Amino acid sequence: MEFSVVEKAALQLIRNDLRFAYSTIHIRNGKIDGNYTVNFLPYMGLITDGIEDWISAYNNTHKTVQIPLTFTEEERIFYEQMRSAIKIWNNPYDVIYNKIYDLYNKSNNYFSSIFATVNSHGYNSL
Protein backbone atom coordinates (compact mmCIF):
# COMPACT_ATOMS: atom_id res chain seq x y z
CA MET A 1 0.00 0.00 0.00
CA GLU A 2 1.51 3.32 -1.10
CA PHE A 3 0.66 6.56 0.73
CA SER A 4 1.07 10.15 -0.38
CA VAL A 5 3.16 12.64 1.63
CA VAL A 6 -0.02 14.08 3.21
CA GLU A 7 -1.35 10.60 4.05
CA LYS A 8 2.00 9.67 5.63
CA ALA A 9 1.87 12.82 7.76
CA ALA A 10 -1.71 12.00 8.83
CA LEU A 11 -0.67 8.44 9.75
CA GLN A 12 2.24 9.81 11.79
CA LEU A 13 -0.14 12.09 13.70
CA ILE A 14 -2.43 9.13 14.37
CA ARG A 15 0.54 7.08 15.62
CA ASN A 16 1.60 9.94 17.90
CA ASP A 17 -1.91 10.19 19.36
CA LEU A 18 -2.01 6.44 19.98
CA ARG A 19 1.46 6.46 21.57
CA PHE A 20 0.27 9.23 23.88
CA ALA A 21 -2.80 7.15 24.76
CA TYR A 22 -0.63 4.10 25.39
CA SER A 23 1.71 6.01 27.69
CA THR A 24 -1.21 7.58 29.59
CA ILE A 25 -3.32 4.47 30.13
CA HIS A 26 -1.43 1.66 31.83
CA ILE A 27 -2.51 -1.94 31.33
CA ARG A 28 -1.37 -4.43 33.95
CA ASN A 29 -2.43 -8.07 34.06
CA GLY A 30 -5.05 -7.44 31.39
CA LYS A 31 -6.73 -4.63 33.35
CA ILE A 32 -6.59 -0.89 32.75
CA ASP A 33 -4.84 0.84 35.63
CA GLY A 34 -4.13 4.52 35.97
CA ASN A 35 -5.36 7.73 37.50
CA TYR A 36 -5.93 9.45 34.18
CA THR A 37 -8.17 6.86 32.55
CA VAL A 38 -11.54 8.51 33.25
CA ASN A 39 -10.21 11.98 32.45
CA PHE A 40 -8.71 10.63 29.25
CA LEU A 41 -11.92 9.09 27.84
CA PRO A 42 -13.06 12.21 25.92
CA TYR A 43 -9.64 12.52 24.29
CA MET A 44 -9.62 8.81 23.46
CA GLY A 45 -13.04 9.22 21.86
CA LEU A 46 -11.69 12.16 19.86
CA ILE A 47 -8.69 10.11 18.69
CA THR A 48 -10.88 7.15 17.72
CA ASP A 49 -13.40 9.35 15.91
CA GLY A 50 -10.56 11.04 14.02
CA ILE A 51 -9.07 7.70 12.99
CA GLU A 52 -12.46 6.48 11.79
CA ASP A 53 -12.99 9.71 9.82
CA TRP A 54 -9.53 9.42 8.24
CA ILE A 55 -10.12 5.80 7.21
CA SER A 56 -13.51 6.73 5.71
CA ALA A 57 -11.95 9.62 3.77
CA TYR A 58 -9.14 7.36 2.55
CA ASN A 59 -11.60 4.70 1.42
CA ASN A 60 -13.70 7.32 -0.43
CA THR A 61 -10.69 8.52 -2.43
CA HIS A 62 -8.96 5.16 -3.01
CA LYS A 63 -11.44 2.76 -4.55
CA THR A 64 -8.89 0.05 -5.42
CA VAL A 65 -7.41 -0.46 -1.94
CA GLN A 66 -9.78 -0.22 1.02
CA ILE A 67 -8.92 -0.12 4.72
CA PRO A 68 -11.65 -2.03 6.56
CA LEU A 69 -13.58 -0.23 9.29
CA THR A 70 -13.98 -2.67 12.13
CA PHE A 71 -16.26 -0.75 14.51
CA THR A 72 -19.65 -2.22 15.23
CA GLU A 73 -22.57 0.21 15.57
CA GLU A 74 -22.44 -0.20 19.35
CA GLU A 75 -18.71 0.64 19.41
CA ARG A 76 -19.25 3.65 17.13
CA ILE A 77 -21.93 5.00 19.50
CA PHE A 78 -19.64 4.40 22.50
CA TYR A 79 -16.75 6.34 20.93
CA GLU A 80 -19.15 9.12 19.89
CA GLN A 81 -20.35 9.42 23.49
CA MET A 82 -16.76 9.43 24.76
CA ARG A 83 -15.90 12.20 22.31
CA SER A 84 -19.00 14.17 23.30
CA ALA A 85 -17.95 14.08 26.96
CA ILE A 86 -15.32 16.72 26.13
CA LYS A 87 -18.16 19.26 25.87
CA ILE A 88 -18.01 19.75 29.64
CA TRP A 89 -14.94 21.89 28.96
CA ASN A 90 -17.08 24.38 27.02
CA ASN A 91 -17.92 25.76 30.47
CA PRO A 92 -15.65 28.27 32.19
CA TYR A 93 -13.25 26.76 34.72
CA ASP A 94 -15.00 28.36 37.71
CA VAL A 95 -18.35 26.82 36.70
CA ILE A 96 -16.82 23.33 36.43
CA TYR A 97 -14.89 23.82 39.68
CA ASN A 98 -18.03 24.94 41.54
CA LYS A 99 -20.05 21.99 40.22
CA ILE A 100 -17.38 19.50 41.24
CA TYR A 101 -16.91 21.24 44.60
CA ASP A 102 -20.65 21.11 45.32
CA LEU A 103 -20.83 17.42 44.41
CA TYR A 104 -17.82 16.68 46.60
CA ASN A 105 -19.44 18.47 49.55
CA LYS A 106 -22.72 16.57 49.10
CA SER A 107 -20.83 13.27 49.01
CA ASN A 108 -18.66 14.24 51.96
CA ASN A 109 -21.66 15.29 54.05
CA TYR A 110 -23.53 12.09 53.21
CA PHE A 111 -20.68 9.75 54.11
CA SER A 112 -19.71 11.82 57.15
CA SER A 113 -23.26 11.47 58.50
CA ILE A 114 -23.13 7.70 58.01
CA PHE A 115 -19.79 7.53 59.81
CA ALA A 116 -21.10 9.70 62.65
CA THR A 117 -24.12 7.38 63.05
CA VAL A 118 -21.94 4.28 63.13
CA ASN A 119 -19.52 5.94 65.55
CA SER A 120 -22.35 7.07 67.86
CA HIS A 121 -23.17 3.39 68.49
CA GLY A 122 -19.78 2.94 70.13
CA TYR A 123 -17.98 1.28 67.23
CA ASN A 124 -14.29 1.93 66.92
CA SER A 125 -13.70 4.33 64.05
CA LEU A 126 -10.66 2.42 62.80
Secondary structure, DSSP 4 states (H G I P E B T S, - for coil): ----HHHHHHHHHHHHHHHHHHHHSEEETTEEE-TTHHHHHHHHHHHHHHHHHHHHHHHHH-SSS-PPP---HHHHHHHHHHHHGGGGGGS-HHHHHHHHHHHHHHHHHHHHHHHHHHHHTT----
